[in-house]
Amino acid sequence: MTAANARPSWDAYFMAIARAVATRSTCSRRSVGAIIVKDKRILTTGYNGAPVGLRHCDHTDGGDMLHGHCARSTHAEQNAIVQASRHGVAISGSTLYCTASACLTCAKLLVNAGITRVVYDDPYPDDLAVAMFREAQIQVDRFS
């Protein structure tokens, strides 16, 4: 096998980076990482956790939970979009790589941001998000 054949695919490369981004999560319940890529270049990254400068999420005693979800945490996809906004980075026409599939709220934001493809690792059970991506004709691929 040559060195060129041993290289990961672009999807494998970017998913590995999304997994590394997830290690920065400040939510004690779940770590999720996301990156937004266009033309094989990383534009932004995001991980789930509390808003900038606020205390990290704490689920040791059930605190910060509301209706089975962390009430303090902003999702990784949302933070990747916010990072683009804060730094003036255009993300329309790009691909989101995320360690988990999107919830409905994130799906709506990704549609409005002009994301054209989503690649995810672990499924999140949200049939409405799947339907929204389908209606918006956004390509969704589970990484395997």
SULNORZI-V714171 format. One record per residue. N is the residue number from 0. PHI is phi in degrees with one decimal (* if undefined). BURIAL is 1 if it has 9 or more other C-alpha atoms within 8 Angstrom, else 0. D_FIRST is the distance of its C-alpha to the first C-alpha in Angstrom with 2 decimals. Layout:
# SULNORZI-V714171
[[N | PHI | BURIAL | D_FIRST] [N | PHI | BURIAL | D_FIRST]]
This chain:
# SULNORZI-V714171
[[0 | * | 0 | 0.00] [1 | -82.6 | 0 | 3.78] [2 | -60.3 | 0 | 6.66] [3 | -64.4 | 0 | 8.16] [4 | -72.7 | 0 | 6.21] [5 | -82.9 | 0 | 7.01] [6 | -70.3 | 0 | 10.51] [7 | -71.6 | 0 | 13.22] [8 | -64.9 | 0 | 15.31] [9 | -61.4 | 0 | 18.66] [10 | -62.0 | 1 | 20.49] [11 | -64.1 | 1 | 18.45] [12 | -60.6 | 1 | 18.89] [13 | -71.3 | 1 | 22.60] [14 | -67.4 | 1 | 23.25] [15 | -62.3 | 0 | 21.97] [16 | -68.5 | 1 | 24.44] [17 | -59.8 | 1 | 27.16] [18 | -63.8 | 1 | 26.74] [19 | -65.8 | 1 | 27.21] [20 | -60.8 | 1 | 30.25] [21 | -59.3 | 1 | 31.70] [22 | -67.6 | 1 | 32.08] [23 | -87.3 | 0 | 34.89] [24 | -53.0 | 1 | 36.95] [25 | -108.1 | 1 | 40.56] [26 | -97.0 | 1 | 41.35] [27 | -78.4 | 1 | 41.63] [28 | -87.4 | 0 | 41.28] [29 | -156.9 | 0 | 37.87] [30 | -110.3 | 1 | 35.20] [31 | -130.3 | 1 | 33.80] [32 | -126.0 | 1 | 31.83] [33 | -142.1 | 1 | 31.54] [34 | -136.3 | 1 | 30.25] [35 | -111.4 | 1 | 31.26] [36 | -128.0 | 1 | 28.82] [37 | -141.3 | 1 | 29.54] [38 | 52.6 | 0 | 27.44] [39 | 63.7 | 0 | 24.49] [40 | -125.1 | 0 | 26.95] [41 | -75.1 | 1 | 28.47] [42 | -94.6 | 1 | 32.22] [43 | -149.5 | 1 | 33.59] [44 | -131.7 | 1 | 32.96] [45 | -159.1 | 1 | 35.28] [46 | -135.6 | 1 | 35.74] [47 | -81.4 | 1 | 38.59] [48 | 161.7 | 1 | 41.61] [49 | -65.7 | 1 | 45.16] [50 | -57.2 | 0 | 46.37] [51 | -51.2 | 0 | 46.00] [52 | 83.0 | 0 | 48.42] [53 | -99.0 | 0 | 49.55] [54 | -60.1 | 0 | 49.11] [55 | -70.6 | 0 | 45.93] [56 | -65.1 | 1 | 46.02] [57 | -137.1 | 1 | 47.46] [58 | -119.0 | 1 | 47.33] [59 | -65.3 | 0 | 48.40] [60 | -120.0 | 0 | 51.82] [61 | 87.2 | 0 | 51.16] [62 | -63.9 | 0 | 52.14] [63 | 68.0 | 1 | 50.59] [64 | -98.5 | 1 | 50.08] [65 | -143.3 | 0 | 51.79] [66 | 55.2 | 0 | 51.53] [67 | 81.6 | 0 | 48.39] [68 | -129.1 | 0 | 46.54] [69 | -71.0 | 1 | 46.36] [70 | -82.0 | 0 | 49.17] [71 | -94.1 | 1 | 48.06] [72 | -82.4 | 1 | 44.43] [73 | -95.2 | 1 | 43.21] [74 | -71.1 | 1 | 40.03] [75 | -58.4 | 1 | 36.71] [76 | -61.8 | 1 | 36.75] [77 | -62.2 | 1 | 40.32] [78 | -66.7 | 1 | 39.55] [79 | -65.8 | 1 | 36.70] [80 | -67.1 | 1 | 39.25] [81 | -62.4 | 0 | 41.93] [82 | -60.5 | 1 | 39.75] [83 | -61.7 | 1 | 39.28] [84 | -64.2 | 1 | 43.04] [85 | -63.8 | 0 | 43.93] [86 | -109.2 | 0 | 41.84] [87 | 66.6 | 0 | 42.54] [88 | -102.0 | 0 | 39.02] [89 | -75.6 | 0 | 38.99] [90 | -116.5 | 1 | 36.66] [91 | -60.2 | 0 | 37.75] [92 | 83.7 | 0 | 34.97] [93 | -105.4 | 1 | 32.32] [94 | -112.7 | 1 | 30.10] [95 | -101.9 | 1 | 30.86] [96 | -107.3 | 1 | 28.19] [97 | -142.4 | 1 | 30.03] [98 | -75.5 | 1 | 29.48] [99 | -139.7 | 1 | 32.37] [100 | -71.2 | 1 | 33.77] [101 | -77.3 | 1 | 36.89] [102 | -82.7 | 1 | 40.49] [103 | -61.8 | 1 | 43.14] [104 | -60.6 | 0 | 44.29] [105 | -66.0 | 1 | 40.83] [106 | -59.5 | 1 | 40.22] [107 | -62.2 | 1 | 43.46] [108 | -65.2 | 1 | 42.54] [109 | -65.6 | 1 | 39.09] [110 | -60.3 | 1 | 40.81] [111 | -66.0 | 0 | 43.40] [112 | -78.8 | 1 | 40.87] [113 | 86.7 | 1 | 39.18] [114 | -64.0 | 1 | 35.81] [115 | -107.1 | 1 | 34.19] [116 | -148.5 | 1 | 31.29] [117 | -126.6 | 1 | 30.92] [118 | -119.0 | 1 | 27.78] [119 | -131.8 | 1 | 28.66] [120 | -98.8 | 1 | 27.40] [121 | -98.8 | 0 | 30.46] [122 | -73.6 | 0 | 33.24] [123 | -118.6 | 0 | 36.75] [124 | -75.2 | 0 | 39.48] [125 | -139.9 | 1 | 41.20] [126 | -63.0 | 0 | 41.85] [127 | -67.5 | 0 | 43.90] [128 | -64.8 | 1 | 41.00] [129 | -60.6 | 0 | 38.88] [130 | -64.2 | 0 | 41.82] [131 | -65.8 | 1 | 42.32] [132 | -60.0 | 1 | 38.75] [133 | -61.5 | 1 | 39.13] [134 | -62.8 | 0 | 42.48] [135 | -81.5 | 0 | 41.13] [136 | 58.6 | 0 | 38.25] [137 | -91.3 | 1 | 35.68] [138 | -71.4 | 1 | 32.24] [139 | -122.6 | 1 | 31.38] [140 | -129.4 | 0 | 27.99] [141 | -83.7 | 1 | 27.24] [142 | -76.7 | 1 | 23.86] [143 | -139.8 | 0 | 22.05]]
